[in-house]
Amino acid sequence: MGKIDFDEVLYIEETSITVRAYRRRTTVPSKIFKFMGLKEGDSLRWIATRDGTVFVTKVEGEKTKAKLKQKKPSLSRS
């Protein structure tokens, strides 16, 4: 794992993993949930590196893209 600059760390949280058949679940801690601006239905992207570091980011999904498409003005001429 790479070095962590603790002056840049806002939160350190731990959660457990629940395994049910083929599903593996964990809970996003409340402080992290709020910090990332998450809401129900959002997706997370998990990126694992060779050194064992894992990054978790919010995915700007299709919902966001659909909203942007709706706001674009029509280019058709009347």
GUDREN-115845 format. One record per atom (N, C-alpha, C, O): x negated, y negated, z negated; atom name; residue number from 1. Coordinates in Angstrom, 3 decimals, always signed. Atoms other than C-alpha are relative to their C-alpha. Layout:
<recs>
((X Y Z) "CA" NUM)
...
</recs>
This chain:
<recs>
((-0.841 +1.184 +0.000) "N" 1)
((+0.000 +0.000 +0.000) "CA" 1)
((-0.882 -1.241 +0.000) "C" 1)
((-1.900 -1.302 -0.689) "O" 1)
((+0.753 +1.242 -0.070) "N" 2)
((-1.223 -3.468 +0.856) "CA" 2)
((+0.079 -0.786 -1.295) "C" 2)
((+0.895 -0.484 -2.167) "O" 2)
((-0.003 +0.831 +1.201) "N" 3)
((-1.983 -6.083 -1.761) "CA" 3)
((+1.218 -0.913 -0.008) "C" 3)
((+1.666 -1.386 +1.036) "O" 3)
((-1.152 +0.872 +0.173) "N" 4)
((+0.905 -8.103 -3.125) "CA" 4)
((-0.468 -1.285 -0.672) "C" 4)
((-1.143 -1.248 -1.701) "O" 4)
((+0.283 +1.297 +0.612) "N" 5)
((+0.517 -11.821 -3.821) "CA" 5)
((+1.153 -0.295 -0.947) "C" 5)
((+2.213 -0.748 -0.516) "O" 5)
((-1.079 +0.134 +0.968) "N" 6)
((+2.546 -11.994 -7.029) "CA" 6)
((+0.469 -1.439 -0.178) "C" 6)
((+1.531 -1.666 -0.759) "O" 6)
((-0.473 +1.378 +0.031) "N" 7)
((+2.726 -15.788 -6.755) "CA" 7)
((+1.159 -0.199 +0.986) "C" 7)
((+1.937 -1.143 +0.848) "O" 7)
((-1.058 +0.083 -1.010) "N" 8)
((+5.056 -15.185 -3.773) "CA" 8)
((+1.216 +0.872 -0.329) "C" 8)
((+2.225 +0.808 +0.374) "O" 8)
((-1.076 -0.926 +0.351) "N" 9)
((+7.267 -12.580 -5.504) "CA" 9)
((+1.094 -0.732 -0.771) "C" 9)
((+0.824 -1.424 -1.753) "O" 9)
((-1.137 +0.592 +0.705) "N" 10)
((+10.745 -13.737 -6.516) "CA" 10)
((+0.670 +1.014 -0.918) "C" 10)
((+1.056 +0.676 -2.037) "O" 10)
((-0.678 -1.040 +0.769) "N" 11)
((+12.235 -10.439 -7.739) "CA" 11)
((-0.725 +1.327 +0.149) "C" 11)
((-1.277 +1.628 +1.207) "O" 11)
((+0.423 -1.393 -0.041) "N" 12)
((+11.092 -6.932 -8.605) "CA" 12)
((+1.134 +0.791 -0.637) "C" 12)
((+1.450 +0.595 -1.810) "O" 12)
((-1.139 -0.775 +0.463) "N" 13)
((+13.966 -4.488 -8.943) "CA" 13)
((-0.226 +1.471 +0.319) "C" 13)
((-0.942 +1.800 +1.264) "O" 13)
((+0.072 -1.437 -0.253) "N" 14)
((+14.268 -0.705 -9.148) "CA" 14)
((+1.415 +0.559 +0.069) "C" 14)
((+2.304 +0.117 -0.659) "O" 14)
((-1.279 -0.685 -0.112) "N" 15)
((+17.163 +1.521 -8.079) "CA" 15)
((-0.254 +1.487 +0.122) "C" 15)
((-1.373 +1.916 +0.402) "O" 15)
((+0.123 -1.442 -0.184) "N" 16)
((+17.825 +5.230 -7.984) "CA" 16)
((+0.643 +0.401 +1.321) "C" 16)
((+1.349 -0.390 +1.945) "O" 16)
((-0.554 -0.533 -1.239) "N" 17)
((+18.773 +7.384 -5.012) "CA" 17)
((+0.993 +1.091 -0.353) "C" 17)
((+0.728 +1.932 -1.212) "O" 17)
((-1.020 -1.026 +0.158) "N" 18)
((+21.930 +9.482 -4.857) "CA" 18)
((+0.017 +0.838 +1.271) "C" 18)
((+0.085 +0.290 +2.371) "O" 18)
((-0.034 -0.895 -1.160) "N" 19)
((+21.922 +12.536 -2.564) "CA" 19)
((+1.285 +0.804 -0.054) "C" 19)
((+1.556 +1.497 -1.035) "O" 19)
((-1.236 -0.763 -0.164) "N" 20)
((+25.230 +14.007 -1.397) "CA" 20)
((-0.067 +0.644 +1.377) "C" 20)
((+0.068 -0.029 +2.398) "O" 20)
((+0.138 -0.741 -1.266) "N" 21)
((+24.817 +16.696 +1.259) "CA" 21)
((-1.104 -0.643 +0.834) "C" 21)
((-2.254 -0.687 +0.397) "O" 21)
((+1.024 +0.571 -0.878) "N" 22)
((+23.015 +14.986 +4.156) "CA" 22)
((-0.187 -1.503 -0.231) "C" 22)
((-1.072 -2.097 +0.386) "O" 22)
((+0.089 +1.438 +0.229) "N" 23)
((+23.528 +11.415 +2.844) "CA" 23)
((-0.940 -0.321 -1.153) "C" 23)
((-0.953 +0.362 -2.177) "O" 23)
((+0.867 +0.524 +1.048) "N" 24)
((+20.954 +9.538 +0.828) "CA" 24)
((+0.394 -1.450 -0.195) "C" 24)
((+0.373 -2.229 +0.758) "O" 24)
((-0.495 +1.354 +0.246) "N" 25)
((+22.204 +6.355 -0.835) "CA" 25)
((-0.774 -0.666 -1.127) "C" 25)
((-1.259 -0.016 -2.053) "O" 25)
((+0.557 +0.812 +1.068) "N" 26)
((+20.778 +3.581 -2.919) "CA" 26)
((+0.818 -1.276 -0.088) "C" 26)
((+1.547 -1.612 +0.845) "O" 26)
((-0.724 +1.243 +0.212) "N" 27)
((+22.207 +0.363 -4.311) "CA" 27)
((-0.949 -1.167 +0.181) "C" 27)
((-2.081 -1.138 -0.304) "O" 27)
((+0.793 +1.227 -0.109) "N" 28)
((+20.926 -3.057 -3.322) "CA" 28)
((+0.252 -0.791 -1.280) "C" 28)
((+1.397 -1.130 -1.580) "O" 28)
((-0.183 +0.746 +1.249) "N" 29)
((+20.309 -4.889 -6.606) "CA" 29)
((+0.687 -1.345 +0.257) "C" 29)
((+0.473 -1.974 +1.293) "O" 29)
((-0.796 +1.214 -0.131) "N" 30)
((+22.608 -7.873 -7.160) "CA" 30)
((-0.837 -1.226 +0.378) "C" 30)
((-0.458 -1.978 +1.276) "O" 30)
((+0.838 +1.171 -0.288) "N" 31)
((+19.811 -10.473 -7.164) "CA" 31)
((-0.530 +0.036 +1.438) "C" 31)
((-0.598 -0.995 +2.106) "O" 31)
((+0.509 -0.159 -1.365) "N" 32)
((+18.401 -9.093 -3.898) "CA" 32)
((+1.135 -0.203 +1.001) "C" 32)
((+0.954 -0.851 +2.032) "O" 32)
((-1.187 +0.138 -0.839) "N" 33)
((+21.892 -8.877 -2.367) "CA" 33)
((+0.315 -1.483 +0.229) "C" 33)
((+0.545 -1.911 +1.360) "O" 33)
((-0.280 +1.436 -0.089) "N" 34)
((+22.493 -12.559 -3.121) "CA" 34)
((-1.126 -0.737 +0.722) "C" 34)
((-0.861 -1.600 +1.559) "O" 34)
((+1.154 +0.658 -0.615) "N" 35)
((+18.970 -13.625 -2.096) "CA" 35)
((+0.001 +0.174 +1.517) "C" 35)
((-0.325 -0.757 +2.253) "O" 35)
((-0.002 -0.283 -1.436) "N" 36)
((+19.341 -11.968 +1.324) "CA" 36)
((+1.263 -0.513 +0.686) "C" 36)
((+1.364 -0.468 +1.912) "O" 36)
((-1.237 +0.502 -0.574) "N" 37)
((+22.794 -13.466 +1.811) "CA" 37)
((+0.846 +1.099 +0.622) "C" 37)
((+1.497 +0.892 +1.646) "O" 37)
((-0.732 -1.144 -0.537) "N" 38)
((+24.355 -10.044 +2.336) "CA" 38)
((+1.474 -0.080 -0.339) "C" 38)
((+1.879 -0.699 -1.323) "O" 38)
((-1.424 -0.160 +0.275) "N" 39)
((+28.045 -9.317 +2.570) "CA" 39)
((+0.424 +1.368 +0.501) "C" 39)
((-0.310 +2.023 +1.241) "O" 39)
((-0.484 -1.318 -0.382) "N" 40)
((+30.143 -6.201 +3.046) "CA" 40)
((-0.023 +0.159 +1.516) "C" 40)
((+0.390 -0.738 +2.250) "O" 40)
((+0.060 -0.286 -1.431) "N" 41)
((+29.579 -4.621 +6.446) "CA" 41)
((-1.332 -0.343 +0.643) "C" 41)
((-1.594 +0.080 +1.769) "O" 41)
((+1.324 +0.315 -0.544) "N" 42)
((+26.064 -6.045 +6.939) "CA" 42)
((-0.848 +1.262 +0.085) "C" 42)
((-0.623 +2.224 -0.650) "O" 42)
((+0.932 -1.126 -0.150) "N" 43)
((+23.315 -3.668 +8.072) "CA" 43)
((-1.390 -0.423 -0.438) "C" 43)
((-1.770 -1.589 -0.336) "O" 43)
((+1.394 +0.221 +0.383) "N" 44)
((+19.780 -3.325 +6.758) "CA" 44)
((-0.899 +0.795 +0.922) "C" 44)
((-0.550 +1.904 +1.327) "O" 44)
((+1.014 -0.694 -0.792) "N" 45)
((+16.714 -2.388 +8.806) "CA" 45)
((-1.147 +0.355 -0.940) "C" 45)
((-1.671 -0.504 -1.649) "O" 45)
((+1.090 -0.501 +0.835) "N" 46)
((+14.092 -0.251 +7.034) "CA" 46)
((-1.197 +0.269 +0.909) "C" 46)
((-1.080 +1.012 +1.883) "O" 46)
((+1.213 -0.171 -0.797) "N" 47)
((+10.532 -0.412 +8.428) "CA" 47)
((-1.091 +0.553 -0.908) "C" 47)
((-1.495 -0.101 -1.870) "O" 47)
((+1.061 -0.644 +0.799) "N" 48)
((+7.902 +2.000 +7.031) "CA" 48)
((-1.309 -0.057 +0.767) "C" 48)
((-1.353 +0.247 +1.959) "O" 48)
((+1.323 +0.069 -0.620) "N" 49)
((+4.205 +1.484 +7.733) "CA" 49)
((-0.862 +1.171 -0.472) "C" 49)
((-0.549 +1.825 -1.466) "O" 49)
((+0.886 -1.131 +0.307) "N" 50)
((+1.389 +4.033 +7.667) "CA" 50)
((-0.580 -0.067 -1.412) "C" 50)
((-0.862 +0.966 -2.019) "O" 50)
((+0.605 +0.118 +1.338) "N" 51)
((+0.025 +2.630 +4.392) "CA" 51)
((+1.014 +0.183 -1.132) "C" 51)
((+0.665 +0.040 -2.304) "O" 51)
((-1.006 -0.253 +1.023) "N" 52)
((+3.317 +3.387 +2.584) "CA" 52)
((+0.854 -1.206 -0.350) "C" 52)
((+1.751 -1.105 -1.187) "O" 52)
((-0.795 +1.193 +0.241) "N" 53)
((+4.701 -0.145 +2.618) "CA" 53)
((+1.322 +0.112 +0.754) "C" 53)
((+1.354 +0.551 +1.903) "O" 53)
((-1.315 -0.014 -0.648) "N" 54)
((+8.416 -0.414 +3.373) "CA" 54)
((+0.570 -1.414 -0.057) "C" 54)
((+0.609 -2.042 -1.115) "O" 54)
((-0.644 +1.307 -0.096) "N" 55)
((+10.070 -3.618 +4.563) "CA" 55)
((+1.487 +0.224 +0.232) "C" 55)
((+1.877 +1.115 +0.987) "O" 55)
((-1.446 -0.070 -0.197) "N" 56)
((+13.829 -4.130 +4.343) "CA" 56)
((+0.452 -1.393 +0.402) "C" 56)
((+0.192 -2.369 -0.301) "O" 56)
((-0.484 +1.284 -0.474) "N" 57)
((+15.450 -6.893 +6.367) "CA" 57)
((+1.472 +0.106 +0.387) "C" 57)
((+1.966 +1.190 +0.696) "O" 57)
((-1.392 +0.063 -0.448) "N" 58)
((+18.989 -7.955 +7.183) "CA" 58)
((+0.005 +0.036 +1.523) "C" 58)
((-0.780 -0.653 +2.174) "O" 58)
((-0.135 -0.085 -1.451) "N" 59)
((+20.021 -7.026 +10.714) "CA" 59)
((+1.033 -1.027 +0.434) "C" 59)
((+2.152 -1.065 -0.078) "O" 59)
((-0.958 +0.925 -0.605) "N" 60)
((+21.616 -9.804 +12.701) "CA" 60)
((+0.717 +0.800 +1.063) "C" 60)
((+0.221 +0.946 +2.181) "O" 60)
((-0.674 -0.991 -0.823) "N" 61)
((+24.178 -7.492 +14.242) "CA" 61)
((+0.929 -0.541 +1.054) "C" 61)
((+0.942 -1.733 +1.361) "O" 61)
((-0.934 +0.297 -1.076) "N" 62)
((+26.814 -7.420 +16.915) "CA" 62)
((+1.064 -1.003 -0.436) "C" 62)
((+1.542 -1.792 +0.379) "O" 62)
((-1.007 +0.952 +0.477) "N" 63)
((+29.260 -9.352 +14.724) "CA" 63)
((-0.485 -1.425 +0.234) "C" 63)
((+0.268 -2.279 +0.702) "O" 63)
((+0.569 +1.329 -0.181) "N" 64)
((+26.931 -12.356 +14.805) "CA" 64)
((-0.065 -0.348 +1.480) "C" 64)
((+0.265 -1.468 +1.869) "O" 64)
((+0.086 +0.241 -1.442) "N" 65)
((+26.353 -11.989 +18.559) "CA" 65)
((+1.369 -0.281 +0.586) "C" 65)
((+1.508 -1.152 +1.445) "O" 65)
((-1.361 +0.198 -0.505) "N" 66)
((+30.095 -11.745 +19.197) "CA" 66)
((+0.497 -1.402 -0.338) "C" 66)
((+1.141 -2.048 +0.488) "O" 66)
((-0.422 +1.342 +0.397) "N" 67)
((+30.721 -14.960 +17.258) "CA" 67)
((-0.675 -1.050 +0.874) "C" 67)
((-0.043 -2.033 +1.259) "O" 67)
((+0.715 +0.950 -0.846) "N" 68)
((+28.047 -16.760 +19.297) "CA" 68)
((+0.589 -0.032 +1.402) "C" 68)
((+0.711 -1.105 +1.993) "O" 68)
((-0.592 -0.063 -1.332) "N" 69)
((+29.595 -15.571 +22.575) "CA" 69)
((+1.321 -0.749 +0.045) "C" 69)
((+1.634 -1.403 +1.040) "O" 69)
((-1.294 +0.670 +0.046) "N" 70)
((+32.985 -16.898 +21.501) "CA" 70)
((-0.152 -1.519 +0.005) "C" 70)
((+0.729 -2.225 +0.495) "O" 70)
((+0.206 +1.444 +0.108) "N" 71)
((+31.531 -20.366 +20.864) "CA" 71)
((-0.559 -0.612 +1.280) "C" 71)
((-0.531 -1.833 +1.430) "O" 71)
((+0.567 +0.534 -1.229) "N" 72)
((+29.891 -20.685 +24.315) "CA" 72)
((+1.102 -0.609 +0.865) "C" 72)
((+2.157 +0.002 +1.034) "O" 72)
((-1.007 +0.589 -0.869) "N" 73)
((+31.770 -23.076 +26.598) "CA" 73)
((+0.087 +0.740 +1.332) "C" 73)
((-0.892 +1.323 +1.799) "O" 73)
((-0.211 -0.661 -1.289) "N" 74)
((+33.225 -21.708 +29.806) "CA" 74)
((-0.681 -0.802 +1.091) "C" 74)
((-0.632 -2.032 +1.087) "O" 74)
((+0.684 +0.659 -1.101) "N" 75)
((+31.223 -22.474 +32.938) "CA" 75)
((+0.855 -0.025 +1.267) "C" 75)
((+0.414 -0.533 +2.298) "O" 75)
((-0.845 -0.022 -1.186) "N" 76)
((+34.133 -21.939 +35.324) "CA" 76)
((+0.539 -1.392 +0.302) "C" 76)
((+0.788 -2.190 -0.602) "O" 76)
((-0.527 +1.308 -0.409) "N" 77)
((+35.372 -24.912 +37.324) "CA" 77)
((+1.457 +0.112 +0.348) "C" 77)
((+1.889 +1.089 +0.959) "O" 77)
((-1.438 -0.015 -0.281) "N" 78)
((+39.026 -25.783 +37.565) "CA" 78)
((+0.330 -0.753 +1.259) "C" 78)
((+1.497 -0.838 +1.640) "O" 78)
</recs>
